[in-house]
Amino acid sequence: MFSPCIRGFLRVLPFPQSKDMRCRLNVCVIMPCDELATCPGCPLIVPWNKLQAPLCTLSATKAGPSSSSPGPSSAKASQGSALSAQFCQPDHKDCLFREFRKLCAMVAKKSSYNAKTEIIKDFLRKGSAGDKFKGDLYLTVKLLLPGVVKSVYNLNDKQIVKLFSRILNCNQDEMVRDLTQGDVSETVRMFFEASTSFPPSTKSLLTIQEVDASLTRLAQLTKEDEQQAELEDIAKKCTGNDLKCYIRLVKHDLKINSGAKHVLDALDPNAYDAFKASRNLGDVIDRVLRNQEEASNGGGPRKHLSVEATLMTPVQPMLGAYEPGKRHWLKVKKDYLNEGAMADTADLVVLGAQKPSADPELFTPILDVNCAEDRNRDEYWFLCPHAGHFKCKWTNIVIEMESKGEVLYRIVSWDCHLLNGLPPKEPAGPLYNIDSPEGCIRRLHFPHCETGMLTFH
């Protein structure tokens, strides 16, 4: 099907696309080649030293009518949104961290995911005053997605307790005992409000810009003294509830039980698909604001966001990192490969990983009914609370998660054209479209699959 590989360069090979995919992405795989050459079916040749990620998205288009607005701009050094910062009024009430906390509290109270989306949509369009949102749209959405737009802060629960016991001048053992009764953010809030040597602020004047700047600095710190100094600086401006929400951002969990799809759907019906294609929240926000501006200037009804991706935009890598010293990795000596022709000084090659299967936790997903007549269009959503094995009660799919994250999947129809030229066979089971915005899925097992676990990386 493809011509031979060529040395020193990479060839981009297109995958066939399914007609039943809602978002038809022309996903391309980058293969190592030997030298520069042109060949049929090779839309692009990229030098090896220009590669930014092991897997890249070449282009993507949304099925059906969509916006004709410009696609994503060329790869940006910053993931921020220029238009969001331009339209933002920094002194407006919508920029206060207090309003962000109120939004989180309202979303957390609702059990319906459609209701959660409506609350977020109402705030992002009307703002706290009810006329128009005048805050920083990018920062607000970014903070609503701490588990998706993620930074690493190098702080676990006990380290947070240790640092705040010093800041608040309170007993660390008492904080640790209280930590066993609940979450670390509530523990810090309770001791912060009870502190006499380091009392909280009486009024919340903290802005989301200050919170984001503090989190950015905290992600760059690794020494305890530096982390303590940064946490102390932000705590001086916080009320008890401000600090509680700040700690939850550090822990990548706002406790609102809402995933990326429900937040991004509040921006635009296609925003979630656009974010999956580009992994660039700033670009998605820019295009949403551009569509809003065109509609408000008399350009007709507001257009839906088009799903497009920029060349060489990194997506979730599908190859796992080797873990030295771990016994579950399978190795073989190179002199057994290719009749010994591959033997050299590094004579161990990692072939893959094997892990003992654990008894999966049974879960019941949330069903989003999109069409009563066609159950194949129904979507299932589940938030895996931690790493481990999970089994769907309805489909019997077993999912192995690397960490906490959400899983979305739906049944899609078989494309019979892909089976042309093969002996006539009946499908062993349904075909699934499975996605995890955080990229937390390690392996999958389908009840009708004879080959066992399907390894994601």
C-alpha distance (Angstrom), angle and dihedral (degrees) to the residues before:
residue distance angle dihedral
M1 . . .
F2 3.82 . .
S3 3.79 128.7 .
P4 3.84 120.1 -112.1
C5 3.80 120.0 -72.8
I6 3.81 118.4 -98.9
R7 3.89 126.0 -144.8
G8 3.85 126.0 -104.0
F9 3.75 98.4 11.8
L10 3.77 140.7 72.0
R11 3.74 127.1 -120.9
V12 3.81 121.5 -151.1
L13 3.80 110.4 -138.9
P14 3.82 119.3 -166.7
F15 3.79 121.4 -133.5
P16 3.83 119.1 -139.1
Q17 3.79 110.6 -104.6
S18 3.79 127.3 -133.1
K19 3.79 118.6 -120.7
D20 3.79 90.6 -142.8
M21 3.79 95.9 58.5
R22 3.78 111.2 112.1
C23 3.79 91.3 -148.4
R24 3.82 107.0 39.5
L25 3.77 104.9 -153.4
N26 3.82 121.2 -175.5
V27 3.80 91.1 -142.3
C28 3.79 115.2 -172.4
V29 3.79 130.7 -162.2
I30 3.79 120.0 -143.5
M31 3.82 112.3 -135.4
P32 3.85 126.1 -168.2
C33 3.81 111.8 -109.2
D34 3.82 135.4 -171.3
E35 3.82 106.4 -131.5
L36 3.77 140.7 -10.5
A37 3.79 112.6 -71.9
T38 3.74 140.3 143.7
C39 3.76 121.8 -129.3
P40 3.81 139.1 167.0
G41 3.78 112.9 -83.9
C42 3.84 92.6 23.2
P43 3.84 105.3 114.4
L44 3.79 94.8 177.6
I45 3.80 140.7 15.0
V46 3.81 117.5 -155.7
P47 3.85 126.2 -169.2
W48 3.81 112.5 -117.1
N49 3.82 93.3 -123.3
K50 3.81 89.8 58.1
L51 3.80 93.8 58.4
Q52 3.81 113.3 117.6
A53 3.81 99.7 178.9
P54 3.83 137.9 10.4
L55 3.80 91.7 -113.8
C56 3.78 126.4 33.1
T57 3.78 138.9 -178.8
L58 3.79 114.3 -125.5
S59 3.80 100.8 -173.4
A60 3.76 142.6 -27.2
T61 3.76 135.3 -164.6
K62 3.76 130.6 -170.7
A63 3.78 119.0 -124.3
G64 3.77 114.8 -116.9
P65 3.81 130.5 14.7
S66 3.76 115.9 -23.6
S67 3.76 143.7 156.3
S68 3.76 120.2 -53.7
S69 3.77 90.9 -152.9
P70 3.79 117.7 125.6
G71 3.74 116.7 -77.4
P72 3.76 125.0 -121.8
S73 3.72 114.9 -46.2
S74 3.77 120.6 -118.5
A75 3.77 115.8 -65.7
K76 3.76 110.1 -61.7
A77 3.72 126.6 -144.1
S78 3.77 88.2 -142.8
Q79 3.78 124.8 52.5
G80 3.82 90.8 -152.1
S81 3.79 128.1 109.1
A82 3.79 119.5 -111.0
L83 3.82 93.8 -167.4
S84 3.79 92.5 49.5
A85 3.80 91.2 54.2
Q86 3.82 90.2 45.2
F87 3.82 94.8 52.8
C88 3.80 94.2 41.3
Q89 3.82 120.8 105.2
P90 3.85 102.1 -152.2
D91 3.82 93.7 -160.1
H92 3.80 94.3 51.2
K93 3.78 122.7 110.3
D94 3.83 90.8 -117.5
C95 3.82 89.3 70.0
L96 3.80 93.7 58.5
F97 3.79 117.2 109.9
R98 3.80 86.9 -137.4
E99 3.82 90.9 66.7
F100 3.80 90.1 48.9
R101 3.82 89.4 53.3
K102 3.80 90.8 50.1
L103 3.81 89.7 52.2
C104 3.82 91.1 51.2
A105 3.81 90.9 49.1
M106 3.82 92.5 51.4
V107 3.81 92.0 48.0
A108 3.81 92.5 47.7
K109 3.83 91.8 53.9
K110 3.80 93.2 58.7
S111 3.80 119.2 82.8
S112 3.81 95.9 -169.1
Y113 3.80 114.4 84.5
N114 3.80 91.6 -149.8
A115 3.81 88.4 54.8
K116 3.81 90.4 50.4
T117 3.80 90.1 52.7
E118 3.82 91.9 48.5
I119 3.83 92.0 52.0
I120 3.81 91.8 51.2
K121 3.82 91.7 44.5
D122 3.81 91.5 50.8
F123 3.82 92.1 51.3
L124 3.82 94.8 45.4
R125 3.81 91.4 51.4
K126 3.81 104.2 35.2
G127 3.81 102.3 24.4
S128 3.79 125.0 -153.1
A129 3.83 92.9 -54.4
G130 3.80 93.9 53.4
D131 3.81 97.0 -122.6
K132 3.82 107.9 80.7
F133 3.80 137.2 -22.4
K134 3.81 108.6 -106.2
G135 3.80 101.1 172.0
D136 3.80 131.7 93.3
L137 3.81 104.5 -69.6
Y138 3.80 94.2 -168.2
L139 3.82 95.3 51.7
T140 3.81 92.3 44.7
V141 3.81 93.1 53.0
K142 3.80 91.9 40.9
L143 3.81 91.5 54.7
L144 3.82 90.1 47.1
L145 3.82 87.8 58.5
P146 3.83 104.3 49.4
G147 3.81 91.4 146.8
V148 3.82 94.2 51.1
V149 3.81 104.0 36.7
K150 3.76 88.9 43.0
S151 3.81 135.3 -179.0
V152 3.80 125.8 -173.1
Y153 3.80 114.3 -122.7
N154 3.83 100.2 177.3
L155 3.81 91.8 -133.2
N156 3.80 128.2 122.0
D157 3.81 126.6 -172.3
K158 3.80 96.5 -89.8
Q159 3.80 92.6 47.0
I160 3.81 90.3 51.8
V161 3.81 90.3 50.0
K162 3.80 90.8 47.9
L163 3.81 93.4 51.8
F164 3.80 94.9 45.8
S165 3.80 92.4 47.0
R166 3.81 85.5 61.7
I167 3.80 94.5 43.3
L168 3.82 94.1 47.3
N169 3.81 93.6 37.1
C170 3.81 92.4 -129.2
N171 3.81 136.3 133.4
Q172 3.80 111.5 -74.2
D173 3.83 93.6 -158.0
E174 3.81 90.9 56.3
M175 3.80 90.4 51.1
V176 3.81 91.1 49.6
R177 3.81 90.8 50.8
D178 3.79 90.7 50.7
L179 3.80 89.8 47.2
T180 3.81 90.1 65.3
Q181 3.84 89.0 60.9
G182 3.80 97.4 56.0
D183 3.81 146.5 -24.2
V184 3.78 124.9 -36.0
S185 3.83 94.6 -117.1
E186 3.81 91.6 59.5
T187 3.82 91.0 46.7
V188 3.81 92.1 52.6
R189 3.82 91.8 46.0
M190 3.80 93.4 51.5
F191 3.81 94.9 49.2
F192 3.82 91.4 41.2
E193 3.82 92.4 55.7
A194 3.82 90.9 45.7
S195 3.81 93.7 49.6
T196 3.81 118.7 111.2
S197 3.80 97.9 -178.9
F198 3.83 93.5 52.2
P199 3.84 107.3 23.7
P200 3.82 120.9 -173.1
S201 3.78 123.7 -110.2
T202 3.80 114.5 -85.7
K203 3.82 93.9 -138.3
S204 3.79 130.0 33.6
L205 3.81 109.0 -121.0
L206 3.81 97.1 148.4
T207 3.82 115.9 127.0
I208 3.79 128.8 -146.6
Q209 3.81 88.0 -119.1
E210 3.82 90.1 60.2
V211 3.81 91.1 46.4
D212 3.81 92.9 50.0
A213 3.81 91.9 47.2
S214 3.80 90.6 50.1
L215 3.82 92.4 49.2
T216 3.80 90.3 48.9
R217 3.81 91.2 53.3
L218 3.81 92.2 44.3
A219 3.81 91.1 54.6
Q220 3.80 89.5 58.9
L221 3.82 95.2 52.4
T222 3.81 124.8 89.0
K223 3.82 104.4 163.3
E224 3.81 118.8 88.2
D225 3.81 94.5 -131.7
E226 3.80 92.0 53.1
Q227 3.81 92.6 45.9
Q228 3.80 90.7 48.8
A229 3.81 91.4 51.0
E230 3.82 92.1 51.1
L231 3.82 93.5 46.8
E232 3.81 90.1 47.9
D233 3.82 91.6 51.6
I234 3.80 93.5 52.4
A235 3.83 93.2 41.5
K236 3.83 90.2 59.0
K237 3.83 88.6 66.2
C238 3.82 96.5 41.9
T239 3.76 136.4 95.4
G240 3.79 116.5 -148.2
N241 3.81 92.7 -92.7
D242 3.81 91.8 44.8
L243 3.79 91.0 56.7
K244 3.80 91.4 44.7
C245 3.81 91.1 55.8
Y246 3.81 91.3 43.8
I247 3.82 91.0 55.2
R248 3.80 89.8 49.3
L249 3.80 88.9 55.1
V250 3.80 88.8 52.0
K251 3.83 88.4 51.6
H252 3.85 91.0 48.5
D253 3.81 91.8 -123.9
L254 3.82 124.3 100.6
K255 3.85 91.7 -179.5
I256 3.81 91.4 -125.7
N257 3.83 94.6 120.7
S258 3.78 93.3 -134.0
G259 3.78 127.2 126.8
A260 3.79 134.0 -149.3
K261 3.80 93.6 -89.8
H262 3.79 93.9 56.6
V263 3.82 92.8 47.7
L264 3.81 97.0 44.8
D265 3.81 93.0 44.8
A266 3.81 85.4 65.5
L267 3.81 88.7 64.9
D268 3.79 99.5 45.9
P269 3.82 136.5 -26.1
N270 3.81 89.0 -112.4
A271 3.82 98.3 39.5
Y272 3.81 95.1 98.9
D273 3.83 93.0 51.3
A274 3.81 90.2 45.4
F275 3.80 91.2 51.9
K276 3.81 91.7 48.8
A277 3.80 90.0 52.6
S278 3.80 97.4 48.2
R279 3.84 105.3 20.3
N280 3.81 84.5 -147.4
L281 3.80 111.8 119.8
G282 3.80 92.9 -179.6
D283 3.79 92.3 58.0
V284 3.82 91.8 47.9
I285 3.82 90.6 51.4
D286 3.82 91.5 47.8
R287 3.80 92.2 53.8
V288 3.82 92.8 45.6
L289 3.82 90.2 52.6
R290 3.80 91.2 45.6
N291 3.81 90.7 54.4
Q292 3.81 90.6 47.9
E293 3.80 91.5 50.6
E294 3.82 92.7 49.6
A295 3.82 90.8 50.6
S296 3.83 93.0 48.1
N297 3.83 91.3 49.4
G298 3.79 92.0 59.7
G299 3.78 98.0 -91.0
G300 3.79 92.6 137.4
P301 3.80 127.8 -102.5
R302 3.76 117.8 -11.2
K303 3.81 112.0 -86.6
H304 3.76 124.1 -132.4
L305 3.79 117.2 -112.9
S306 3.80 116.0 -94.1
V307 3.79 117.5 -130.6
E308 3.79 107.4 -125.5
A309 3.77 136.5 146.6
T310 3.78 133.3 -156.3
L311 3.79 122.5 -119.1
M312 3.84 112.7 -95.2
T313 3.80 92.9 16.4
P314 3.84 106.4 153.7
V315 3.79 116.9 -123.3
Q316 3.80 131.1 -177.1
P317 3.85 107.2 -52.4
M318 3.78 114.7 -122.5
L319 3.81 96.1 -155.4
G320 3.80 117.5 86.5
A321 3.79 124.3 -135.2
Y322 3.79 116.9 -110.8
E323 3.81 113.7 -112.1
P324 3.83 109.8 -147.9
G325 3.78 115.8 -140.3
K326 3.80 95.1 17.2
R327 3.79 111.8 129.7
H328 3.80 95.7 -149.4
W329 3.82 91.7 72.1
L330 3.82 113.8 98.2
K331 3.83 115.0 -136.8
V332 3.82 134.3 -178.0
K333 3.80 132.0 -171.5
K334 3.80 113.2 -104.5
D335 3.79 94.2 -133.1
Y336 3.80 87.7 70.5
L337 3.80 90.6 58.9
N338 3.80 123.7 84.1
E339 3.84 91.2 -1.9
G340 3.79 91.9 -61.4
A341 3.81 95.5 -54.0
M342 3.80 91.3 120.3
A343 3.81 96.2 54.1
D344 3.81 114.5 124.5
T345 3.80 139.4 137.5
A346 3.81 92.5 -66.6
D347 3.78 95.4 58.0
L348 3.80 99.7 167.3
V349 3.78 120.4 86.2
V350 3.78 123.3 -169.5
L351 3.80 109.6 -131.4
G352 3.78 100.9 175.5
A353 3.76 146.4 -62.7
Q354 3.77 132.6 -81.4
K355 3.78 123.4 -166.9
P356 3.78 129.1 -178.8
S357 3.79 111.9 -103.8
A358 3.77 115.7 -114.2
D359 3.80 128.9 -153.2
P360 3.81 101.9 -88.3
E361 3.78 123.1 -128.8
L362 3.80 111.5 -114.7
F363 3.81 114.6 -126.5
T364 3.80 136.1 178.5
P365 3.82 111.3 -140.1
I366 3.78 125.7 -140.8
L367 3.81 109.3 -104.0
D368 3.79 117.7 -141.1
V369 3.81 104.6 -164.1
N370 3.81 108.4 -151.8
C371 3.80 99.2 165.4
A372 3.79 127.3 19.3
E373 3.84 93.2 -159.0
D374 3.81 97.7 47.0
R375 3.80 113.9 46.0
N376 3.82 89.1 -176.8
R377 3.81 87.8 76.9
D378 3.79 93.7 56.4
E379 3.80 115.2 110.4
Y380 3.80 127.3 -146.8
W381 3.81 123.5 -150.5
F382 3.79 131.0 -171.9
L383 3.81 133.7 168.6
C384 3.81 109.3 -142.8
P385 3.82 104.3 -147.4
H386 3.81 96.0 -152.7
A387 3.80 144.8 -8.3
G388 3.80 117.0 -63.2
H389 3.80 143.6 74.2
F390 3.82 120.9 -41.9
K391 3.82 128.5 -176.0
C392 3.81 123.1 -156.8
K393 3.80 112.0 -128.2
W394 3.82 92.9 -147.3
T395 3.83 104.0 39.6
N396 3.86 101.7 22.6
I397 3.81 90.0 -132.6
V398 3.82 110.7 155.1
I399 3.81 114.1 -144.8
E400 3.80 123.4 -167.2
M401 3.81 110.3 -155.4
E402 3.81 126.2 -160.1
S403 3.80 92.2 -156.6
K404 3.78 142.6 -20.1
G405 3.78 112.6 -46.6
E406 3.77 147.0 125.4
V407 3.80 126.3 -90.5
L408 3.81 124.8 -156.2
Y409 3.78 122.7 -174.0
R410 3.77 142.1 159.0
I411 3.80 138.4 179.4
V412 3.81 114.7 -103.1
S413 3.79 128.6 -167.4
W414 3.79 121.3 -101.2
D415 3.81 114.5 -105.0
C416 3.80 102.1 -133.5
H417 3.82 91.2 -165.3
L418 3.81 89.4 70.9
L419 3.82 89.2 61.3
N420 3.82 95.6 54.0
G421 3.80 112.5 127.3
L422 3.79 93.5 22.4
P423 3.81 125.5 107.5
P424 3.82 110.8 -86.7
K425 3.78 108.2 -89.5
E426 3.76 135.8 161.2
P427 3.84 118.2 -124.6
A428 3.80 110.8 -100.6
G429 3.78 90.4 -139.2
P430 3.79 145.5 -27.0
L431 3.79 124.6 -48.2
Y432 3.82 116.9 -119.9
N433 3.78 134.3 -155.1
I434 3.83 104.2 -151.8
D435 3.80 127.3 -177.5
S436 3.79 138.9 174.1
P437 3.84 114.4 -171.9
E438 3.80 91.3 -157.7
G439 3.84 92.4 48.9
C440 3.81 91.0 -125.1
I441 3.82 99.4 140.1
R442 3.80 112.6 109.1
R443 3.80 102.3 173.3
L444 3.80 141.3 -5.3
H445 3.79 133.0 -152.4
F446 3.79 122.9 -164.1
P447 3.82 120.1 -158.5
H448 3.82 91.8 -129.7
C449 3.83 95.2 45.6
E450 3.82 116.4 108.6
T451 3.80 95.6 -166.8
G452 3.80 97.1 66.3
M453 3.79 120.7 -136.4
L454 3.79 120.6 18.5
T455 3.82 106.6 -141.9
F456 3.81 115.6 -141.3
H457 3.80 93.9 -163.2
